[in-house]
């Protein structure tokens, strides 16, 4: 089952509270989907983040890295986006409060005019969702 922490644009819930929802649900994987931004308008591509580098996330770091690698691979495969790699982060509240494996997919750069247009295209959104879902299903051991 999927538990959404946000399904509308105007939601006031902290990243720690989002992690709490995932923890409370006993989620197999806490997936966060974001769009990135940069002062450099030419930056583009998909980055997948996972919790690593501090004592709070040590219990979930290994599984999170495995999930991040699979979700990232399938998202890049589906979209053909520039591969900005997977990166471990110790400074993200949504990770630091999580007790379940967690990933955060930066789906592209809103600060890049071409990617901004793509990220606003429902067909591209479906392609992104398909890639992310395939990665999640692979992590969960679900075969199609």
DSSP file (Angstrom, degrees, kcal/mol; ACC not computed):
  #  RESIDUE AA STRUCTURE BP1 BP2  ACC     N-H-->O    O-->H-N    N-H-->O    O-->H-N    TCO  KAPPA ALPHA  PHI   PSI    X-CA   Y-CA   Z-CA
    1    1 A X              0   0    0      0, 0.0     2,-0.4     0, 0.0     0, 0.0   0.000 360.0 360.0 360.0 149.2    0.0    0.0    0.0
    2    2 A X        -     0   0    0     25,-0.1     2,-0.5     2,-0.0    25,-0.0  -0.881 360.0-162.6-105.1 134.6    1.1    3.6   -0.7
    3    3 A X        -     0   0    0     -2,-0.4     2,-0.4    19,-0.0    22,-0.0  -0.980  12.0-151.1-116.2 119.4    0.7    6.3    2.0
    4    4 A X        -     0   0    0     -2,-0.5     3,-0.1     1,-0.1    -2,-0.0  -0.738  16.7-173.0 -91.5 135.2    0.9    9.8    0.7
    5    5 A X  S    S+     0   0    0     -2,-0.4     2,-0.3     1,-0.3    -1,-0.1   0.593  81.8  18.0 -95.1 -14.7    2.2   12.6    2.9
    6    6 A X        +     0   0    0      1,-0.1    -1,-0.3    12,-0.0     3,-0.1  -0.935  51.3 156.4-157.1 129.6    1.3   15.2    0.3
    7    7 A X        +     0   0    0     -2,-0.3     2,-0.3    -3,-0.1    -1,-0.1   0.259  68.0  58.0-135.7   9.3   -1.0   15.2   -2.7
    8    8 A X  S    S-     0   0    0      1,-0.1     3,-0.2     0, 0.0    -1,-0.0  -0.921  81.5-117.6-135.8 161.8   -1.7   18.9   -3.1
    9    9 A X  S    S+     0   0    0     -2,-0.3     2,-1.1     1,-0.2    -1,-0.1   0.856 103.5  57.9 -69.5 -35.7    0.4   22.0   -3.7
   10   10 A X        +     0   0    0      2,-0.1     2,-0.4    -3,-0.0    -1,-0.2  -0.692  69.7 139.1-104.2  84.3   -0.5   23.7   -0.4
   11   11 A X        -     0   0    0     -2,-1.1     2,-0.8    -3,-0.2    -5,-0.0  -0.987  38.6-155.1-126.6 134.1    0.4   21.3    2.4
   12   12 A X        +     0   0    0     -2,-0.4     2,-0.4     2,-0.0    -2,-0.1  -0.757  43.7 129.1-111.9  84.8    2.0   22.4    5.7
   13   13 A X        -     0   0    0     -2,-0.8    -2,-0.1     4,-0.0    -8,-0.0  -0.994  52.0-126.1-138.3 129.3    3.9   19.4    7.0
   14   14 A X     >  -     0   0    0     -2,-0.4     4,-2.2     1,-0.1     5,-0.1  -0.232  23.1-114.8 -71.1 161.8    7.5   19.4    8.1
   15   15 A X  H  > S+     0   0    0      1,-0.2     4,-2.2     2,-0.2     5,-0.1   0.858 119.4  53.9 -64.3 -35.1   10.1   17.0    6.7
   16   16 A X  H  > S+     0   0    0      2,-0.2     4,-2.0     1,-0.2    -1,-0.2   0.902 108.3  49.5 -64.9 -39.8   10.4   15.4   10.2
   17   17 A X  H  > S+     0   0    0      2,-0.2     4,-1.9     1,-0.2    -2,-0.2   0.878 108.0  53.8 -66.9 -37.2    6.6   14.9   10.2
   18   18 A X  H  X S+     0   0    0     -4,-2.2     4,-1.9     2,-0.2    -2,-0.2   0.933 108.5  49.1 -60.4 -45.2    6.8   13.3    6.8
   19   19 A X  H  X S+     0   0    0     -4,-2.2     4,-2.9     1,-0.2    80,-0.3   0.891 107.4  56.4 -60.2 -38.4    9.4   10.9    8.1
   20   20 A X  H  X S+     0   0    0     -4,-2.0     4,-3.0     1,-0.2    -1,-0.2   0.875 103.9  52.5 -60.7 -38.3    7.1   10.2   11.1
   21   21 A X  H  X S+     0   0    0     -4,-1.9     4,-2.0     2,-0.2    -1,-0.2   0.929 111.7  46.0 -62.2 -45.3    4.3    9.2    8.7
   22   22 A X  H  X>S+     0   0    0     -4,-1.9     5,-2.4     2,-0.2     4,-0.6   0.917 114.6  47.6 -63.4 -43.7    6.7    6.7    7.0
   23   23 A X  H ><5S+     0   0    0     -4,-2.9     3,-1.3     1,-0.2    -2,-0.2   0.943 111.4  49.9 -61.6 -48.8    7.9    5.4   10.3
   24   24 A X  H 3<5S+     0   0    0     -4,-3.0    -1,-0.2     1,-0.3    -2,-0.2   0.851 110.8  50.2 -59.8 -36.9    4.3    5.0   11.7
   25   25 A X  H 3<5S-     0   0    0     -4,-2.0    -1,-0.3    -5,-0.2    -2,-0.2   0.602 107.5-127.1 -77.0 -11.1    3.3    3.1    8.6
   26   26 A X  T <<5 -     0   0    0     -3,-1.3    -3,-0.2    -4,-0.6    -2,-0.1   0.900  38.3-159.1  63.4  39.2    6.3    0.8    8.9
   27   27 A X      < -     0   0    0     -5,-2.4    74,-0.2     1,-0.1     3,-0.2  -0.158  25.1-145.4 -56.7 139.6    7.1    1.7    5.3
   28   28 A X  S    S+     0   0    0      1,-0.3     2,-0.3    72,-0.1    73,-0.3   0.787  91.7   6.2 -70.3 -28.4    9.3   -0.7    3.3
   29   29 A X        -     0   0    0     71,-0.1     2,-0.7    -7,-0.1    -1,-0.3  -0.930  64.9-146.0-158.0 131.9   10.6    2.4    1.6
   30   30 A X  E     -a  102   0A   0     71,-2.9    73,-2.5    -2,-0.3     2,-0.5  -0.899  25.3-167.8 -98.7 111.3   10.1    6.2    2.2
   31   31 A X  E     -a  103   0A   0     -2,-0.7     2,-0.4    71,-0.2    73,-0.2  -0.904   6.9-170.2-109.6 123.0   10.3    7.8   -1.2
   32   32 A X  E     -a  104   0A   0     71,-2.4    73,-2.9    -2,-0.5     2,-0.5  -0.935   5.8-159.7-111.5 134.4   10.6   11.6   -1.5
   33   33 A X  E     +a  105   0A   0     -2,-0.4     2,-0.3    71,-0.2    73,-0.2  -0.964  21.5 161.0-120.5 121.7   10.2   13.2   -4.9
   34   34 A X  E     -a  106   0A   0     71,-3.0    73,-3.0    -2,-0.5     2,-0.4  -0.811  35.8-129.5-130.7 167.0   11.6   16.7   -5.5
   35   35 A X  E     -     0   0A   0     -2,-0.3    74,-0.2    71,-0.2     2,-0.1  -0.983  31.4-138.3-116.9 138.0   12.6   19.1   -8.2
   36   36 A X  E     -a  109   0A   0     72,-3.4    74,-2.8    -2,-0.4    75,-0.4  -0.279  14.0-161.7 -89.4 172.7   16.1   20.7   -7.8
   37   37 A X        -     0   0    0     72,-0.2     2,-0.3    73,-0.2     4,-0.0  -0.978   7.3-179.5-152.4 156.2   17.3   24.3   -8.4
   38   38 A X        -     0   0    0     -2,-0.3     5,-0.0     5,-0.1    -2,-0.0  -0.982  40.3-122.4-152.3 156.7   20.6   25.9   -9.0
   39   39 A X  S    S+     0   0    0     -2,-0.3     2,-0.8     1,-0.1    -1,-0.1   0.649 102.4  77.0 -74.0 -14.8   22.1   29.4   -9.6
   40   40 A X  S >  S-     0   0    0      1,-0.1     3,-1.9    72,-0.0    -1,-0.1  -0.861  71.3-160.5 -98.4 107.1   23.5   27.8  -12.8
   41   41 A X  T 3  S+     0   0    0     -2,-0.8    72,-0.2     1,-0.3    -1,-0.1   0.618  87.0  62.9 -65.3 -12.1   20.6   27.6  -15.3
   42   42 A X  T 3  S+     0   0    0     70,-0.1    -1,-0.3    71,-0.1    70,-0.1   0.610  74.0 111.5 -89.5 -10.9   22.5   25.0  -17.3
   43   43 A X    <   +     0   0    0     -3,-1.9     2,-0.3    68,-0.1    66,-0.1  -0.403  46.1 160.8 -60.4 136.0   22.6   22.4  -14.5
   44   44 A X        +     0   0    0     64,-0.1     2,-0.2    -2,-0.1    64,-0.1  -0.990  11.9  61.2-155.2 157.7   20.3   19.5  -15.5
   45   45 A X  S    S-     0   0    0     -2,-0.3     2,-0.4    62,-0.1    38,-0.2  -0.550  70.9 -57.8 119.1-179.8   19.6   15.9  -14.7
   46   46 A X  E     -b   83   0A   0     36,-2.5    38,-2.5    -2,-0.2     2,-0.4  -0.862  38.8-177.0-107.3 132.3   18.5   13.5  -12.0
   47   47 A X  E     - C   0 106A   0     59,-1.7    59,-3.4    -2,-0.4     2,-0.5  -0.978  11.0-155.2-123.3 140.0   20.2   13.0   -8.6
   48   48 A X  E     -bC  86 105A   0     37,-2.0    39,-2.3    -2,-0.4     2,-0.3  -0.977  11.2-161.6-119.6 126.1   19.1   10.5   -6.1
   49   49 A X  E     -bC  87 104A   0     55,-3.4    55,-2.3    -2,-0.5     2,-0.3  -0.720   9.0-179.1-104.3 152.2   19.9   11.1   -2.4
   50   50 A X  E     -bC  88 103A   0     37,-1.9    39,-2.7    -2,-0.3     2,-0.3  -0.978  37.1 -90.5-145.6 156.4   20.0    8.6    0.5
   51   51 A X  E     +b   89   0A   0     51,-0.6     2,-0.3    -2,-0.3    39,-0.2  -0.501  61.8 134.6 -73.1 131.7   20.7    8.9    4.2
   52   52 A X        +     0   0    0     37,-1.9     3,-0.1    -2,-0.3     6,-0.1  -0.963  35.0  52.6-165.5 154.1   24.4    8.3    5.1
   53   53 A X  S    S+     0   0    0     -2,-0.3     2,-0.3     1,-0.2    37,-0.1   0.532  86.8  71.2  97.9   6.9   27.1    9.8    7.3
   54   54 A X  S >> S-     0   0    0     35,-0.1     4,-0.8     1,-0.1     3,-0.7  -0.980  81.3-110.2-148.2 165.2   25.7   10.1   10.8
   55   55 A X  T 34 S+     0   0    0     -2,-0.3     4,-0.4     1,-0.2     3,-0.4   0.799 110.4  63.8 -64.4 -30.4   24.7    7.9   13.7
   56   56 A X  T 34 S+     0   0    0      1,-0.2     3,-0.3     2,-0.1    -1,-0.2   0.877 111.3  35.2 -62.3 -37.6   21.0    8.6   13.3
   57   57 A X  T X> S+     0   0    0     -3,-0.7     3,-1.6     1,-0.2     4,-1.5   0.485  86.0 101.0 -99.6  -3.1   20.8    7.0    9.9
   58   58 A X  H 3X S+     0   0    0     -4,-0.8     4,-0.6    -3,-0.4     3,-0.5   0.874  79.7  55.8 -50.2 -42.9   23.3    4.2   10.3
   59   59 A X  H 34 S+     0   0    0     -4,-0.4    -1,-0.3    -3,-0.3     4,-0.2   0.769 120.4  29.8 -64.4 -22.6   20.5    1.6   10.9
   60   60 A X  H <> S+     0   0    0     -3,-1.6     4,-2.3    38,-0.1    42,-0.3   0.446  94.6  93.3-112.9  -2.2   18.9    2.5    7.5
   61   61 A X  H  X S+     0   0    0     -4,-1.5     4,-2.7    -3,-0.5     5,-0.2   0.911  84.8  47.9 -63.6 -46.1   21.9    3.6    5.4
   62   62 A X  H  X S+     0   0    0     -4,-0.6     4,-2.0     1,-0.2    -1,-0.2   0.940 116.7  42.0 -63.9 -47.6   22.7    0.2    3.7
   63   63 A X  H  > S+     0   0    0     -4,-0.2     4,-2.5     1,-0.2    -1,-0.2   0.874 114.3  53.3 -66.5 -35.9   19.2   -0.5    2.7
   64   64 A X  H  X S+     0   0    0     -4,-2.3     4,-3.0     2,-0.2    -2,-0.2   0.906 107.4  50.7 -65.4 -41.4   18.7    3.1    1.6
   65   65 A X  H  X S+     0   0    0     -4,-2.7     4,-2.5     2,-0.2    -2,-0.2   0.919 110.6  49.5 -61.9 -43.4   21.8    3.0   -0.6
   66   66 A X  H  X S+     0   0    0     -4,-2.0     4,-1.9     2,-0.2    -2,-0.2   0.934 113.8  45.6 -60.8 -46.0   20.5   -0.2   -2.2
   67   67 A X  H  X S+     0   0    0     -4,-2.5     4,-3.0     1,-0.2     5,-0.3   0.917 111.7  52.2 -63.1 -43.4   17.1    1.4   -2.9
   68   68 A X  H  X S+     0   0    0     -4,-3.0     4,-2.7     1,-0.2     5,-0.3   0.909 108.3  51.0 -60.1 -43.2   18.7    4.6   -4.1
   69   69 A X  H  X S+     0   0    0     -4,-2.5     4,-2.2     2,-0.2    -1,-0.2   0.910 114.8  42.8 -62.2 -42.4   20.8    2.7   -6.6
   70   70 A X  H  X S+     0   0    0     -4,-1.9     4,-2.3     2,-0.2     5,-0.2   0.926 116.2  46.1 -71.4 -45.3   17.8    0.8   -8.0
   71   71 A X  H  X S+     0   0    0     -4,-3.0     4,-2.2    64,-0.2    64,-0.2   0.919 115.0  48.3 -63.6 -42.8   15.5    3.8   -8.1
   72   72 A X  H  X S+     0   0    0     -4,-2.7     4,-2.7    -5,-0.3     5,-0.3   0.941 110.7  50.4 -63.3 -47.5   18.1    6.0   -9.7
   73   73 A X  H  X S+     0   0    0     -4,-2.2     4,-2.4    -5,-0.3    -2,-0.2   0.925 114.2  44.0 -56.8 -46.8   19.0    3.4  -12.4
   74   74 A X  H  X S+     0   0    0     -4,-2.3     4,-2.3     2,-0.2    -1,-0.2   0.840 112.4  52.1 -71.7 -32.3   15.4    2.9  -13.4
   75   75 A X  H  X S+     0   0    0     -4,-2.2     4,-2.2    56,-0.2     6,-0.4   0.918 112.9  44.5 -68.9 -43.0   14.6    6.6  -13.4
   76   76 A X  H  X S+     0   0    0     -4,-2.7     4,-2.9     2,-0.2     5,-0.3   0.915 113.6  51.5 -64.9 -42.9   17.6    7.3  -15.7
   77   77 A X  H  < S+     0   0    0     -4,-2.4    -2,-0.2    -5,-0.3    -1,-0.2   0.911 113.8  43.8 -60.4 -43.6   16.7    4.3  -17.9
   78   78 A X  H  < S+     0   0    0     -4,-2.3    -1,-0.2     1,-0.2    -2,-0.2   0.890 126.0  29.3 -70.1 -40.1   13.1    5.5  -18.2
   79   79 A X  H  < S-     0   0    0     -4,-2.2    -2,-0.2    -5,-0.2    -3,-0.2   0.736  86.3-136.8 -96.5 -25.2   13.9    9.2  -18.8
   80   80 A X     <  +     0   0    0     -4,-2.9    -4,-0.1    -5,-0.3    -3,-0.1   0.651  50.5 160.4  70.3  14.9   17.3    9.3  -20.5
   81   81 A X        -     0   0    0     -6,-0.4    -1,-0.2    -5,-0.3     2,-0.2  -0.192  53.2 -81.9 -66.8 159.0   18.0   12.2  -18.2
   82   82 A X        -     0   0    0      1,-0.1   -36,-2.5    -3,-0.1     2,-0.9  -0.446  47.9-125.0 -58.5 129.6   21.5   13.3  -17.4
   83   83 A X  E     +b   46   0A   0    -38,-0.2   -36,-0.1    -2,-0.2    -1,-0.1  -0.726  33.8 173.7 -87.4 104.9   22.8   11.0  -14.6
   84   84 A X  E     -     0   0A   0    -38,-2.5   -37,-0.2    -2,-0.9    -1,-0.1   0.291  44.2-126.7 -94.7   8.5   24.0   13.2  -11.7
   85   85 A X  E     -     0   0A   0    -39,-0.3   -37,-2.0   -38,-0.1     2,-0.4  -0.018  24.6 -66.6  84.2 178.4   24.6   10.1   -9.5
   86   86 A X  E     -b   48   0A   0    -39,-0.2     2,-0.4    -3,-0.1   -37,-0.2  -0.898  48.8-166.7-107.9 141.8   23.5    8.9   -6.1
   87   87 A X  E     -b   49   0A   0    -39,-2.3   -37,-1.9    -2,-0.4     2,-0.3  -0.993  17.1-134.8-136.5 129.4   24.7   10.9   -3.1
   88   88 A X  E     -b   50   0A   0     -2,-0.4     2,-0.4   -39,-0.2   -37,-0.2  -0.656  26.5-166.7 -80.1 137.2   24.7   10.1    0.6
   89   89 A X  E     -b   51   0A   0    -39,-2.7   -37,-1.9    -2,-0.3     3,-0.2  -0.988  25.8-179.1-132.7 137.3   23.5   13.0    2.8
   90   90 A X  S    S+     0   0    0     -2,-0.4   -34,-0.1   -39,-0.2    -1,-0.1   0.365  78.9  65.7-107.1   0.1   23.8   13.5    6.5
   91   91 A X        +     0   0    0    -39,-0.1     2,-0.6   -37,-0.0    -1,-0.1   0.064  69.2 105.2-117.9  23.9   22.0   16.9    6.6
   92   92 A X    >>  -     0   0    0     -3,-0.2     4,-2.7     1,-0.2     3,-1.2  -0.926  55.8-152.4-112.8 118.3   18.5   16.2    5.5
   93   93 A X  H 3> S+     0   0    0     -2,-0.6     4,-2.1     1,-0.3     5,-0.2   0.873  95.5  58.7 -55.9 -42.0   15.8   16.3    8.3
   94   94 A X  H 34 S+     0   0    0      1,-0.2    -1,-0.3     2,-0.2     4,-0.2   0.793 113.4  39.8 -61.2 -27.5   13.5   13.9    6.4
   95   95 A X  H X4 S+     0   0    0     -3,-1.2     3,-1.1     2,-0.2    -2,-0.2   0.891 112.3  54.2 -82.3 -46.0   16.4   11.3    6.4
   96   96 A X  H 3< S+     0   0    0     -4,-2.7    -2,-0.2     1,-0.3    -3,-0.2   0.752 112.3  44.2 -65.3 -24.5   17.6   12.0   10.0
   97   97 A X  T 3< S+     0   0    0     -4,-2.1    -1,-0.3    -5,-0.2     2,-0.2   0.549  94.4 102.7 -93.1  -8.9   14.1   11.4   11.4
   98   98 A X    <   -     0   0    0     -3,-1.1   -38,-0.1    -5,-0.2   -78,-0.1  -0.489  42.6-178.6 -78.4 142.4   13.4    8.3    9.4
   99   99 A X  S    S+     0   0    0    -80,-0.3     2,-0.3    -2,-0.2    -1,-0.1   0.253  70.4  68.7-115.3   6.4   13.7    4.8   10.9
  100  100 A X  S    S-     0   0    0    -81,-0.1   -72,-0.1    -5,-0.1   -40,-0.1  -0.881 104.0 -78.4-120.2 154.7   12.8    3.2    7.6
  101  101 A X        -     0   0    0     -2,-0.3   -71,-2.9   -73,-0.3     2,-0.3  -0.226  58.8-168.8 -53.5 141.4   14.9    3.0    4.4
  102  102 A X  E     +a   30   0A   0    -42,-0.3   -51,-0.6   -73,-0.2     2,-0.3  -0.977  19.8 179.0-141.7 145.5   14.6    6.3    2.5
  103  103 A X  E     -aC  31  50A   0    -73,-2.5   -71,-2.4    -2,-0.3     2,-0.4  -0.978  12.8-155.1-140.9 155.4   15.5    7.9   -0.8
  104  104 A X  E     -aC  32  49A   0    -55,-2.3   -55,-3.4    -2,-0.3     2,-0.6  -0.975  10.5-156.1-132.8 119.0   15.0   11.3   -2.3
  105  105 A X  E     -aC  33  48A   0    -73,-2.9   -71,-3.0    -2,-0.4     2,-0.9  -0.859   4.8-157.0 -99.0 118.2   14.8   11.7   -6.1
  106  106 A X  E     -aC  34  47A   0    -59,-3.4   -59,-1.7    -2,-0.6   -71,-0.2  -0.852  13.4-165.1 -89.3 104.5   15.7   15.1   -7.5
  107  107 A X  E     -     0   0A   0    -73,-3.0     2,-0.3    -2,-0.9   -72,-0.2   0.518  52.1 -53.8 -78.5  -7.2   13.8   14.8  -10.8
  108  108 A X  E     -     0   0A   0    -74,-0.2   -72,-3.4   -61,-0.1     2,-0.6  -0.906  67.0 -65.2 153.4-179.2   15.5   17.7  -12.6
  109  109 A X  E >   -a   36   0A   0     -2,-0.3     3,-1.4   -74,-0.2     7,-0.3  -0.882  21.0-167.2-109.1 116.6   16.1   21.4  -12.3
  110  110 A X  T 3  S+     0   0    0    -74,-2.8   -73,-0.2    -2,-0.6    -1,-0.1   0.722  93.6  64.1 -66.4 -20.7   13.3   23.9  -12.2
  111  111 A X  T 3  S+     0   0    0    -75,-0.4     2,-0.6   -71,-0.1    -1,-0.2   0.539  86.9  80.0 -80.9  -7.7   16.1   26.6  -12.7
  112  112 A X  S <> S-     0   0    0     -3,-1.4     4,-3.1     1,-0.1     5,-0.2  -0.905  77.5-146.7 -99.4 116.4   16.9   25.0  -16.2
  113  113 A X  H  > S+     0   0    0     -2,-0.6     4,-1.9     1,-0.2    -1,-0.1   0.860  96.2  47.5 -54.6 -40.4   14.3   26.3  -18.7
  114  114 A X  H  > S+     0   0    0      2,-0.2     4,-2.1     1,-0.2    -1,-0.2   0.930 115.9  43.4 -68.1 -44.1   14.3   23.1  -20.7
  115  115 A X  H  > S+     0   0    0      2,-0.2     4,-3.3     1,-0.2     5,-0.2   0.866 109.0  58.4 -69.8 -34.4   13.9   20.8  -17.7
  116  116 A X  H  X S+     0   0    0     -4,-3.1     4,-1.0    -7,-0.3    -1,-0.2   0.927 108.0  46.7 -58.2 -44.6   11.3   23.1  -16.2
  117  117 A X  H >< S+     0   0    0     -4,-1.9     3,-0.5    -5,-0.2     4,-0.3   0.928 113.9  48.1 -62.6 -44.9    9.2   22.6  -19.3
  118  118 A X  H >< S+     0   0    0     -4,-2.1     3,-1.8     1,-0.2     6,-0.2   0.922 108.3  53.7 -62.2 -43.8    9.7   18.9  -19.2
  119  119 A X  H 3< S+     0   0    0     -4,-3.3    -1,-0.2     1,-0.3    -2,-0.2   0.720 108.8  50.7 -66.0 -19.7    8.9   18.7  -15.5
  120  120 A X  T << S+     0   0    0     -4,-1.0     2,-0.6    -3,-0.5    -1,-0.3   0.404  88.5  99.0 -94.5   0.6    5.6   20.5  -16.2
  121  121 A X    <>  -     0   0    0     -3,-1.8     4,-2.6    -4,-0.3     3,-0.4  -0.800  67.6-147.5 -91.6 118.5    4.7   18.1  -19.0
  122  122 A X  H  > S+     0   0    0     -2,-0.6     4,-2.1     1,-0.2    -1,-0.1   0.836  98.3  54.6 -55.3 -34.7    2.2   15.4  -17.8
  123  123 A X  H  > S+     0   0    0      2,-0.2     4,-1.8     1,-0.2    -1,-0.2   0.917 110.5  44.9 -66.7 -41.6    3.7   12.8  -20.2
  124  124 A X  H  > S+     0   0    0     -3,-0.4     4,-2.8    -6,-0.2    -2,-0.2   0.886 110.0  55.6 -68.6 -37.6    7.2   13.4  -18.8
  125  125 A X  H  X S+     0   0    0     -4,-2.6     4,-2.7    -7,-0.2    -2,-0.2   0.910 107.8  49.6 -58.8 -41.4    5.8   13.2  -15.3
  126  126 A X  H  X S+     0   0    0     -4,-2.1     4,-2.4    -5,-0.2    -1,-0.2   0.890 109.7  51.1 -63.8 -39.5    4.4    9.8  -16.1
  127  127 A X  H  X S+     0   0    0     -4,-1.8     4,-2.2     2,-0.2    -2,-0.2   0.924 111.5  47.2 -63.8 -44.7    7.7    8.7  -17.5
  128  128 A X  H  X S+     0   0    0     -4,-2.8     4,-2.8     2,-0.2     5,-0.2   0.944 112.5  49.6 -59.0 -48.5    9.5    9.8  -14.3
  129  129 A X  H  X S+     0   0    0     -4,-2.7     4,-2.8     1,-0.2    -2,-0.2   0.880 109.3  52.5 -60.4 -39.0    6.8    8.1  -12.2
  130  130 A X  H  X S+     0   0    0     -4,-2.4     4,-2.5     2,-0.2    -1,-0.2   0.926 111.2  46.2 -63.3 -45.2    7.3    4.9  -14.2
  131  131 A X  H  X S+     0   0    0     -4,-2.2     4,-2.1     2,-0.2   -56,-0.2   0.934 114.5  46.8 -63.2 -46.5   11.0    4.9  -13.7
  132  132 A X  H  X S+     0   0    0     -4,-2.8     4,-2.4     1,-0.2    -2,-0.2   0.931 113.1  49.8 -60.8 -45.7   10.7    5.6  -10.0
  133  133 A X  H  X S+     0   0    0     -4,-2.8     4,-3.0    -5,-0.2     5,-0.2   0.900 108.5  52.2 -61.7 -41.8    8.1    2.9   -9.6
  134  134 A X  H  X S+     0   0    0     -4,-2.5     4,-2.3     1,-0.2    -1,-0.2   0.903 110.6  48.6 -62.0 -40.0   10.2    0.3  -11.4
  135  135 A X  H  X S+     0   0    0     -4,-2.1     4,-2.5   -64,-0.2   -64,-0.2   0.916 112.4  47.9 -64.6 -42.7   13.1    1.1   -9.1
  136  136 A X  H  X S+     0   0    0     -4,-2.4     4,-2.4     2,-0.2    -2,-0.2   0.936 112.1  49.3 -62.8 -46.7   10.9    0.8   -6.0
  137  137 A X  H  X>S+     0   0    0     -4,-3.0     5,-2.8     1,-0.2     4,-0.7   0.897 110.8  50.1 -61.4 -40.3    9.3   -2.5   -7.3
  138  138 A X  H ><5S+     0   0    0     -4,-2.3     3,-1.0    -5,-0.2    -1,-0.2   0.935 110.4  50.1 -62.4 -45.2   12.8   -3.9   -8.0
  139  139 A X  H 3<5S+     0   0    0     -4,-2.5    -2,-0.2     1,-0.3    -1,-0.2   0.898 111.5  48.8 -58.4 -40.5   13.9   -2.9   -4.5
  140  140 A X  H 3<5S-     0   0    0     -4,-2.4    -1,-0.3    -5,-0.1    -2,-0.2   0.559 115.4-117.0 -77.5  -8.4   10.8   -4.6   -3.0
  141  141 A X  T <<5 +     0   0    0     -3,-1.0     2,-0.5    -4,-0.7    -3,-0.2   0.721  63.2 149.5  79.0  20.9   11.5   -7.8   -5.1
  142  142 A X      < -     0   0    0     -5,-2.8     2,-0.4    -6,-0.2    -1,-0.3  -0.778  33.2-154.4 -90.5 125.3    8.3   -7.4   -7.0
  143  143 A X              0   0    0     -2,-0.5    -5,-0.0    -3,-0.1     0, 0.0  -0.798 360.0 360.0 -99.5 144.5    8.4   -8.8  -10.5
  144  144 A X              0   0    0     -2,-0.4    -1,-0.1   -10,-0.0    -2,-0.0   0.472 360.0 360.0 -81.3 360.0    6.1   -7.4  -13.2
